[in-house]
Amino acid sequence: MDASDTAILGVSLVVAGTALAAVIAAGALFGFDESALRPFALLAAEPFAWIVVAALVVAAVGNAYIG
């Protein structure tokens, strides 16, 4: 992996971390009433974050493969 691959992968990890932190924060704000997995269910219900992360990972892998 060169510098651009590392940058794209780093951005995707930052986006994934931000999405995960937002879900945990939402669970903390609105309560973990049903179970500890409720914030992850919220993340699963919002696929936009996963689409962005997947697109960035595909771009990093594709760039590394082509290069």
Secondary structure by P-SEA (a helix, b strand, c coil): ccaaaaaaaaaaaaaaaaaaaaaaaaaaaaccccccaaaaaaaaacaaaaaaaaaaaaaaaaaaaac
